[in-house]
Amino acid sequence: MTPAKRLKRLSHLKEKMRELEVLFEETESTIGDLTDEEKRSLKGLASAIEYHASKLKG
C-alpha cells in the first residue's frame, strides 16, 4: 500500500471510530429509555466491538 493510500485509509478508520464514539455517547444518554431486549442487543454489539478493539492493542 502506498503511503498516500495508507494515510487515506487510516483517516477513514479514525473517522468511523469517532462516529462509533458519538453513537456510544448517544446510547449512554438514552440507556434508561431502552427495553431489556434493546440493552441485550447493544451489549452484544459492544462486546464484538471491544473484541476487535482489543486486537488493535495487541
N, CA, C and O atoms as a Maestro MAE file, in Angstrom:
{
 s_m_m2io_version
 :::
 2.0.0
}

f_m_ct {
 s_m_title
 :::
 protein
 m_atom[232] {
  # First column is atom index #
  i_m_mmod_type
  r_m_x_coord
  r_m_y_coord
  r_m_z_coord
  i_m_residue_number
  s_m_chain_name
  s_m_pdb_residue_name
  s_m_pdb_atom_name
  i_m_atomic_number
  :::
  1 25 0.851 -1.168 0.000 1 A "MET " " N  " 7
  2 3 0.000 0.000 0.000 1 A "MET " " CA " 6
  3 2 0.902 1.238 0.000 1 A "MET " " C  " 6
  4 15 1.875 1.315 0.750 1 A "MET " " O  " 8
  5 25 0.564 2.185 -0.841 2 A "THR " " N  " 7
  6 3 1.357 3.405 -0.911 2 A "THR " " CA " 6
  7 2 1.114 4.246 0.341 2 A "THR " " C  " 6
  8 15 0.076 4.117 0.990 2 A "THR " " O  " 8
  9 25 2.071 5.104 0.675 3 A "PRO " " N  " 7
  10 3 1.879 5.964 1.853 3 A "PRO " " CA " 6
  11 2 0.610 6.823 1.766 3 A "PRO " " C  " 6
  12 15 -0.061 7.039 2.775 3 A "PRO " " O  " 8
  13 25 0.282 7.309 0.574 4 A "ALA " " N  " 7
  14 3 -0.922 8.140 0.417 4 A "ALA " " CA " 6
  15 2 -2.192 7.318 0.660 4 A "ALA " " C  " 6
  16 15 -3.121 7.782 1.322 4 A "ALA " " O  " 8
  17 25 -2.225 6.095 0.120 5 A "LYS " " N  " 7
  18 3 -3.387 5.232 0.328 5 A "LYS " " CA " 6
  19 2 -3.507 4.832 1.795 5 A "LYS " " C  " 6
  20 15 -4.605 4.768 2.348 5 A "LYS " " O  " 8
  21 25 -2.364 4.566 2.410 6 A "ARG " " N  " 7
  22 3 -2.354 4.196 3.824 6 A "ARG " " CA " 6
  23 2 -2.900 5.346 4.681 6 A "ARG " " C  " 6
  24 15 -3.716 5.122 5.575 6 A "ARG " " O  " 8
  25 25 -2.456 6.552 4.410 7 A "LEU " " N  " 7
  26 3 -2.913 7.730 5.150 7 A "LEU " " CA " 6
  27 2 -4.412 7.940 4.956 7 A "LEU " " C  " 6
  28 15 -5.127 8.258 5.907 7 A "LEU " " O  " 8
  29 25 -4.886 7.763 3.724 8 A "LYS " " N  " 7
  30 3 -6.312 7.920 3.445 8 A "LYS " " CA " 6
  31 2 -7.120 6.858 4.195 8 A "LYS " " C  " 6
  32 15 -8.169 7.164 4.764 8 A "LYS " " O  " 8
  33 25 -6.642 5.622 4.200 9 A "ARG " " N  " 7
  34 3 -7.336 4.527 4.893 9 A "ARG " " CA " 6
  35 2 -7.374 4.776 6.401 9 A "ARG " " C  " 6
  36 15 -8.409 4.591 7.041 9 A "ARG " " O  " 8
  37 25 -6.240 5.197 6.963 10 A "LEU " " N  " 7
  38 3 -6.196 5.500 8.399 10 A "LEU " " CA " 6
  39 2 -7.140 6.636 8.756 10 A "LEU " " C  " 6
  40 15 -7.813 6.592 9.785 10 A "LEU " " O  " 8
  41 25 -7.188 7.639 7.917 11 A "SER " " N  " 7
  42 3 -8.085 8.769 8.150 11 A "SER " " CA " 6
  43 2 -9.537 8.299 8.146 11 A "SER " " C  " 6
  44 15 -10.337 8.717 8.984 11 A "SER " " O  " 8
  45 25 -9.868 7.433 7.201 12 A "HIS " " N  " 7
  46 3 -11.226 6.887 7.116 12 A "HIS " " CA " 6
  47 2 -11.560 6.080 8.374 12 A "HIS " " C  " 6
  48 15 -12.645 6.226 8.937 12 A "HIS " " O  " 8
  49 25 -10.635 5.235 8.809 13 A "LEU " " N  " 7
  50 3 -10.864 4.421 10.005 13 A "LEU " " CA " 6
  51 2 -11.034 5.297 11.250 13 A "LEU " " C  " 6
  52 15 -11.890 5.021 12.090 13 A "LEU " " O  " 8
  53 25 -10.234 6.333 11.368 14 A "LYS " " N  " 7
  54 3 -10.353 7.238 12.522 14 A "LYS " " CA " 6
  55 2 -11.714 7.926 12.530 14 A "LYS " " C  " 6
  56 15 -12.326 8.086 13.586 14 A "LYS " " O  " 8
  57 25 -12.184 8.331 11.356 15 A "GLU " " N  " 7
  58 3 -13.495 8.982 11.270 15 A "GLU " " CA " 6
  59 2 -14.604 8.016 11.688 15 A "GLU " " C  " 6
  60 15 -15.529 8.405 12.402 15 A "GLU " " O  " 8
  61 25 -14.516 6.767 11.249 16 A "LYS " " N  " 7
  62 3 -15.513 5.771 11.639 16 A "LYS " " CA " 6
  63 2 -15.476 5.518 13.146 16 A "LYS " " C  " 6
  64 15 -16.524 5.347 13.769 16 A "LYS " " O  " 8
  65 25 -14.281 5.494 13.736 17 A "MET " " N  " 7
  66 3 -14.152 5.303 15.183 17 A "MET " " CA " 6
  67 2 -14.782 6.485 15.925 17 A "MET " " C  " 6
  68 15 -15.413 6.294 16.965 17 A "MET " " O  " 8
  69 25 -14.618 7.691 15.405 18 A "ARG " " N  " 7
  70 3 -15.247 8.867 16.025 18 A "ARG " " CA " 6
  71 2 -16.772 8.744 15.969 18 A "ARG " " C  " 6
  72 15 -17.466 9.084 16.927 18 A "ARG " " O  " 8
  73 25 -17.286 8.253 14.831 19 A "GLU " " N  " 7
  74 3 -18.729 8.052 14.706 19 A "GLU " " CA " 6
  75 2 -19.222 7.050 15.744 19 A "GLU " " C  " 6
  76 15 -20.278 7.246 16.346 19 A "GLU " " O  " 8
  77 25 -18.466 5.979 15.955 20 A "LEU " " N  " 7
  78 3 -18.834 4.992 16.972 20 A "LEU " " CA " 6
  79 2 -18.835 5.616 18.362 20 A "LEU " " C  " 6
  80 15 -19.709 5.330 19.180 20 A "LEU " " O  " 8
  81 25 -17.858 6.463 18.619 21 A "GLU " " N  " 7
  82 3 -17.785 7.120 19.928 21 A "GLU " " CA " 6
  83 2 -19.034 7.965 20.169 21 A "GLU " " C  " 6
  84 15 -19.601 7.940 21.262 21 A "GLU " " O  " 8
  85 25 -19.460 8.705 19.160 22 A "VAL " " N  " 7
  86 3 -20.659 9.527 19.277 22 A "VAL " " CA " 6
  87 2 -21.886 8.641 19.498 22 A "VAL " " C  " 6
  88 15 -22.749 8.967 20.313 22 A "VAL " " O  " 8
  89 25 -21.965 7.521 18.776 23 A "LEU " " N  " 7
  90 3 -23.089 6.608 18.956 23 A "LEU " " CA " 6
  91 2 -23.132 6.038 20.370 23 A "LEU " " C  " 6
  92 15 -24.205 5.915 20.961 23 A "LEU " " O  " 8
  93 25 -21.969 5.690 20.911 24 A "PHE " " N  " 7
  94 3 -21.934 5.183 22.283 24 A "PHE " " CA " 6
  95 2 -22.386 6.258 23.269 24 A "PHE " " C  " 6
  96 15 -23.111 5.961 24.219 24 A "PHE " " O  " 8
  97 25 -21.965 7.501 23.050 25 A "GLU " " N  " 7
  98 3 -22.385 8.590 23.933 25 A "GLU " " CA " 6
  99 2 -23.890 8.793 23.857 25 A "GLU " " C  " 6
  100 15 -24.541 8.990 24.884 25 A "GLU " " O  " 8
  101 25 -24.450 8.747 22.654 26 A "GLU " " N  " 7
  102 3 -25.896 8.903 22.486 26 A "GLU " " CA " 6
  103 2 -26.641 7.748 23.153 26 A "GLU " " C  " 6
  104 15 -27.673 7.953 23.792 26 A "GLU " " O  " 8
  105 25 -26.118 6.552 23.001 27 A "THR " " N  " 7
  106 3 -26.743 5.382 23.616 27 A "THR " " CA " 6
  107 2 -26.714 5.501 25.128 27 A "THR " " C  " 6
  108 15 -27.704 5.221 25.804 27 A "THR " " O  " 8
  109 25 -25.575 5.919 25.652 28 A "GLU " " N  " 7
  110 3 -25.436 6.051 27.100 28 A "GLU " " CA " 6
  111 2 -26.437 7.061 27.658 28 A "GLU " " C  " 6
  112 15 -26.975 6.870 28.749 28 A "GLU " " O  " 8
  113 25 -26.683 8.120 26.917 29 A "SER " " N  " 7
  114 3 -27.607 9.143 27.411 29 A "SER " " CA " 6
  115 2 -29.063 8.687 27.361 29 A "SER " " C  " 6
  116 15 -29.902 9.250 28.064 29 A "SER " " O  " 8
  117 25 -29.383 7.678 26.545 30 A "THR " " N  " 7
  118 3 -30.769 7.201 26.447 30 A "THR " " CA " 6
  119 2 -30.951 5.808 27.040 30 A "THR " " C  " 6
  120 15 -32.008 5.200 26.866 30 A "THR " " O  " 8
  121 25 -29.953 5.298 27.728 31 A "ILE " " N  " 7
  122 3 -29.993 3.917 28.219 31 A "ILE " " CA " 6
  123 2 -31.215 3.656 29.099 31 A "ILE " " C  " 6
  124 15 -31.756 2.551 29.083 31 A "ILE " " O  " 8
  125 25 -31.649 4.635 29.849 32 A "GLY " " N  " 7
  126 3 -32.818 4.461 30.706 32 A "GLY " " CA " 6
  127 2 -34.110 4.256 29.935 32 A "GLY " " C  " 6
  128 15 -35.074 3.705 30.468 32 A "GLY " " O  " 8
  129 25 -34.135 4.695 28.691 33 A "ASP " " N  " 7
  130 3 -35.330 4.573 27.856 33 A "ASP " " CA " 6
  131 2 -35.368 3.272 27.054 33 A "ASP " " C  " 6
  132 15 -36.349 3.003 26.362 33 A "ASP " " O  " 8
  133 25 -34.314 2.468 27.142 34 A "LEU " " N  " 7
  134 3 -34.244 1.246 26.342 34 A "LEU " " CA " 6
  135 2 -34.901 0.070 27.058 34 A "LEU " " C  " 6
  136 15 -34.907 -0.009 28.286 34 A "LEU " " O  " 8
  137 25 -35.449 -0.833 26.267 35 A "THR " " N  " 7
  138 3 -36.019 -2.055 26.838 35 A "THR " " CA " 6
  139 2 -34.877 -3.019 27.161 35 A "THR " " C  " 6
  140 15 -33.749 -2.833 26.703 35 A "THR " " O  " 8
  141 25 -35.178 -4.045 27.950 36 A "ASP " " N  " 7
  142 3 -34.160 -5.045 28.276 36 A "ASP " " CA " 6
  143 2 -33.636 -5.719 27.012 36 A "ASP " " C  " 6
  144 15 -32.439 -5.987 26.903 36 A "ASP " " O  " 8
  145 25 -34.513 -5.989 26.071 37 A "GLU " " N  " 7
  146 3 -34.117 -6.615 24.799 37 A "GLU " " CA " 6
  147 2 -33.139 -5.715 24.039 37 A "GLU " " C  " 6
  148 15 -32.130 -6.189 23.516 37 A "GLU " " O  " 8
  149 25 -33.443 -4.417 23.982 38 A "GLU " " N  " 7
  150 3 -32.561 -3.470 23.292 38 A "GLU " " CA " 6
  151 2 -31.205 -3.402 23.988 38 A "GLU " " C  " 6
  152 15 -30.165 -3.349 23.330 38 A "GLU " " O  " 8
  153 25 -31.219 -3.403 25.313 39 A "LYS " " N  " 7
  154 3 -29.959 -3.373 26.068 39 A "LYS " " CA " 6
  155 2 -29.124 -4.612 25.788 39 A "LYS " " C  " 6
  156 15 -27.910 -4.507 25.616 39 A "LYS " " O  " 8
  157 25 -29.751 -5.790 25.738 40 A "ARG " " N  " 7
  158 3 -29.021 -7.034 25.437 40 A "ARG " " CA " 6
  159 2 -28.406 -6.970 24.044 40 A "ARG " " C  " 6
  160 15 -27.263 -7.378 23.840 40 A "ARG " " O  " 8
  161 25 -29.167 -6.458 23.099 41 A "SER " " N  " 7
  162 3 -28.683 -6.346 21.725 41 A "SER " " CA " 6
  163 2 -27.467 -5.422 21.653 41 A "SER " " C  " 6
  164 15 -26.474 -5.736 20.997 41 A "SER " " O  " 8
  165 25 -27.558 -4.296 22.327 42 A "LEU " " N  " 7
  166 3 -26.445 -3.353 22.327 42 A "LEU " " CA " 6
  167 2 -25.239 -3.913 23.069 42 A "LEU " " C  " 6
  168 15 -24.097 -3.651 22.690 42 A "LEU " " O  " 8
  169 25 -25.486 -4.677 24.117 43 A "LYS " " N  " 7
  170 3 -24.384 -5.278 24.864 43 A "LYS " " CA " 6
  171 2 -23.621 -6.264 23.977 43 A "LYS " " C  " 6
  172 15 -22.392 -6.313 24.012 43 A "LYS " " O  " 8
  173 25 -24.351 -7.043 23.186 44 A "GLY " " N  " 7
  174 3 -23.695 -7.967 22.263 44 A "GLY " " CA " 6
  175 2 -22.861 -7.236 21.235 44 A "GLY " " C  " 6
  176 15 -21.748 -7.654 20.917 44 A "GLY " " O  " 8
  177 25 -23.391 -6.154 20.720 45 A "LEU " " N  " 7
  178 3 -22.653 -5.349 19.748 45 A "LEU " " CA " 6
  179 2 -21.417 -4.731 20.393 45 A "LEU " " C  " 6
  180 15 -20.342 -4.720 19.794 45 A "LEU " " O  " 8
  181 25 -21.565 -4.222 21.605 46 A "ALA " " N  " 7
  182 3 -20.439 -3.630 22.313 46 A "ALA " " CA " 6
  183 2 -19.346 -4.665 22.568 46 A "ALA " " C  " 6
  184 15 -18.158 -4.355 22.475 46 A "ALA " " O  " 8
  185 25 -19.747 -5.890 22.889 47 A "SER " " N  " 7
  186 3 -18.769 -6.954 23.115 47 A "SER " " CA " 6
  187 2 -17.975 -7.242 21.848 47 A "SER " " C  " 6
  188 15 -16.760 -7.438 21.899 47 A "SER " " O  " 8
  189 25 -18.661 -7.266 20.715 48 A "ALA " " N  " 7
  190 3 -17.977 -7.506 19.441 48 A "ALA " " CA " 6
  191 2 -16.992 -6.376 19.137 48 A "ALA " " C  " 6
  192 15 -15.879 -6.624 18.673 48 A "ALA " " O  " 8
  193 25 -17.400 -5.157 19.398 49 A "ILE " " N  " 7
  194 3 -16.522 -4.008 19.149 49 A "ILE " " CA " 6
  195 2 -15.312 -4.059 20.082 49 A "ILE " " C  " 6
  196 15 -14.185 -3.807 19.656 49 A "ILE " " O  " 8
  197 25 -15.547 -4.383 21.350 50 A "GLU " " N  " 7
  198 3 -14.439 -4.498 22.302 50 A "GLU " " CA " 6
  199 2 -13.450 -5.577 21.881 50 A "GLU " " C  " 6
  200 15 -12.239 -5.400 22.014 50 A "GLU " " O  " 8
  201 25 -13.964 -6.691 21.374 51 A "TYR " " N  " 7
  202 3 -13.103 -7.774 20.918 51 A "TYR " " CA " 6
  203 2 -12.180 -7.286 19.801 51 A "TYR " " C  " 6
  204 15 -10.972 -7.526 19.834 51 A "TYR " " O  " 8
  205 25 -12.751 -6.608 18.824 52 A "HIS " " N  " 7
  206 3 -11.940 -6.125 17.700 52 A "HIS " " CA " 6
  207 2 -10.984 -5.017 18.135 52 A "HIS " " C  " 6
  208 15 -9.863 -4.930 17.635 52 A "HIS " " O  " 8
  209 25 -11.420 -4.180 19.056 53 A "ALA " " N  " 7
  210 3 -10.544 -3.125 19.569 53 A "ALA " " CA " 6
  211 2 -9.357 -3.732 20.320 53 A "ALA " " C  " 6
  212 15 -8.243 -3.214 20.253 53 A "ALA " " O  " 8
  213 25 -9.602 -4.826 21.028 54 A "SER " " N  " 7
  214 3 -8.502 -5.470 21.776 54 A "SER " " CA " 6
  215 2 -7.448 -5.999 20.813 54 A "SER " " C  " 6
  216 15 -6.270 -6.057 21.165 54 A "SER " " O  " 8
  217 25 -7.846 -6.385 19.609 55 A "LYS " " N  " 7
  218 3 -6.878 -6.853 18.626 55 A "LYS " " CA " 6
  219 2 -5.993 -5.699 18.153 55 A "LYS " " C  " 6
  220 15 -4.851 -5.923 17.753 55 A "LYS " " O  " 8
  221 25 -6.507 -4.471 18.194 56 A "LEU " " N  " 7
  222 3 -5.700 -3.313 17.818 56 A "LEU " " CA " 6
  223 2 -4.617 -3.021 18.844 56 A "LEU " " C  " 6
  224 15 -3.532 -2.546 18.507 56 A "LEU " " O  " 8
  225 25 -4.927 -3.313 20.095 57 A "LYS " " N  " 7
  226 3 -3.965 -3.062 21.179 57 A "LYS " " CA " 6
  227 2 -2.788 -4.025 21.133 57 A "LYS " " C  " 6
  228 15 -1.675 -3.672 21.524 57 A "LYS " " O  " 8
  229 25 -3.033 -5.242 20.655 58 A "GLY " " N  " 7
  230 3 -2.030 -6.300 20.702 58 A "GLY " " CA " 6
  231 2 -1.032 -6.283 19.629 58 A "GLY " " C  " 6
  232 15 -0.149 -7.140 19.593 58 A "GLY " " O  " 8
  :::
 }
 m_bond[231] {
  # First column is bond index #
  i_m_from
  i_m_to
  i_m_order
  :::
  1 1 2 1
  2 2 3 1
  3 3 4 2
  4 3 5 1
  5 5 6 1
  6 6 7 1
  7 7 8 2
  8 7 9 1
  9 9 10 1
  10 10 11 1
  11 11 12 2
  12 11 13 1
  13 13 14 1
  14 14 15 1
  15 15 16 2
  16 15 17 1
  17 17 18 1
  18 18 19 1
  19 19 20 2
  20 19 21 1
  21 21 22 1
  22 22 23 1
  23 23 24 2
  24 23 25 1
  25 25 26 1
  26 26 27 1
  27 27 28 2
  28 27 29 1
  29 29 30 1
  30 30 31 1
  31 31 32 2
  32 31 33 1
  33 33 34 1
  34 34 35 1
  35 35 36 2
  36 35 37 1
  37 37 38 1
  38 38 39 1
  39 39 40 2
  40 39 41 1
  41 41 42 1
  42 42 43 1
  43 43 44 2
  44 43 45 1
  45 45 46 1
  46 46 47 1
  47 47 48 2
  48 47 49 1
  49 49 50 1
  50 50 51 1
  51 51 52 2
  52 51 53 1
  53 53 54 1
  54 54 55 1
  55 55 56 2
  56 55 57 1
  57 57 58 1
  58 58 59 1
  59 59 60 2
  60 59 61 1
  61 61 62 1
  62 62 63 1
  63 63 64 2
  64 63 65 1
  65 65 66 1
  66 66 67 1
  67 67 68 2
  68 67 69 1
  69 69 70 1
  70 70 71 1
  71 71 72 2
  72 71 73 1
  73 73 74 1
  74 74 75 1
  75 75 76 2
  76 75 77 1
  77 77 78 1
  78 78 79 1
  79 79 80 2
  80 79 81 1
  81 81 82 1
  82 82 83 1
  83 83 84 2
  84 83 85 1
  85 85 86 1
  86 86 87 1
  87 87 88 2
  88 87 89 1
  89 89 90 1
  90 90 91 1
  91 91 92 2
  92 91 93 1
  93 93 94 1
  94 94 95 1
  95 95 96 2
  96 95 97 1
  97 97 98 1
  98 98 99 1
  99 99 100 2
  100 99 101 1
  101 101 102 1
  102 102 103 1
  103 103 104 2
  104 103 105 1
  105 105 106 1
  106 106 107 1
  107 107 108 2
  108 107 109 1
  109 109 110 1
  110 110 111 1
  111 111 112 2
  112 111 113 1
  113 113 114 1
  114 114 115 1
  115 115 116 2
  116 115 117 1
  117 117 118 1
  118 118 119 1
  119 119 120 2
  120 119 121 1
  121 121 122 1
  122 122 123 1
  123 123 124 2
  124 123 125 1
  125 125 126 1
  126 126 127 1
  127 127 128 2
  128 127 129 1
  129 129 130 1
  130 130 131 1
  131 131 132 2
  132 131 133 1
  133 133 134 1
  134 134 135 1
  135 135 136 2
  136 135 137 1
  137 137 138 1
  138 138 139 1
  139 139 140 2
  140 139 141 1
  141 141 142 1
  142 142 143 1
  143 143 144 2
  144 143 145 1
  145 145 146 1
  146 146 147 1
  147 147 148 2
  148 147 149 1
  149 149 150 1
  150 150 151 1
  151 151 152 2
  152 151 153 1
  153 153 154 1
  154 154 155 1
  155 155 156 2
  156 155 157 1
  157 157 158 1
  158 158 159 1
  159 159 160 2
  160 159 161 1
  161 161 162 1
  162 162 163 1
  163 163 164 2
  164 163 165 1
  165 165 166 1
  166 166 167 1
  167 167 168 2
  168 167 169 1
  169 169 170 1
  170 170 171 1
  171 171 172 2
  172 171 173 1
  173 173 174 1
  174 174 175 1
  175 175 176 2
  176 175 177 1
  177 177 178 1
  178 178 179 1
  179 179 180 2
  180 179 181 1
  181 181 182 1
  182 182 183 1
  183 183 184 2
  184 183 185 1
  185 185 186 1
  186 186 187 1
  187 187 188 2
  188 187 189 1
  189 189 190 1
  190 190 191 1
  191 191 192 2
  192 191 193 1
  193 193 194 1
  194 194 195 1
  195 195 196 2
  196 195 197 1
  197 197 198 1
  198 198 199 1
  199 199 200 2
  200 199 201 1
  201 201 202 1
  202 202 203 1
  203 203 204 2
  204 203 205 1
  205 205 206 1
  206 206 207 1
  207 207 208 2
  208 207 209 1
  209 209 210 1
  210 210 211 1
  211 211 212 2
  212 211 213 1
  213 213 214 1
  214 214 215 1
  215 215 216 2
  216 215 217 1
  217 217 218 1
  218 218 219 1
  219 219 220 2
  220 219 221 1
  221 221 222 1
  222 222 223 1
  223 223 224 2
  224 223 225 1
  225 225 226 1
  226 226 227 1
  227 227 228 2
  228 227 229 1
  229 229 230 1
  230 230 231 1
  231 231 232 2
  :::
 }
}
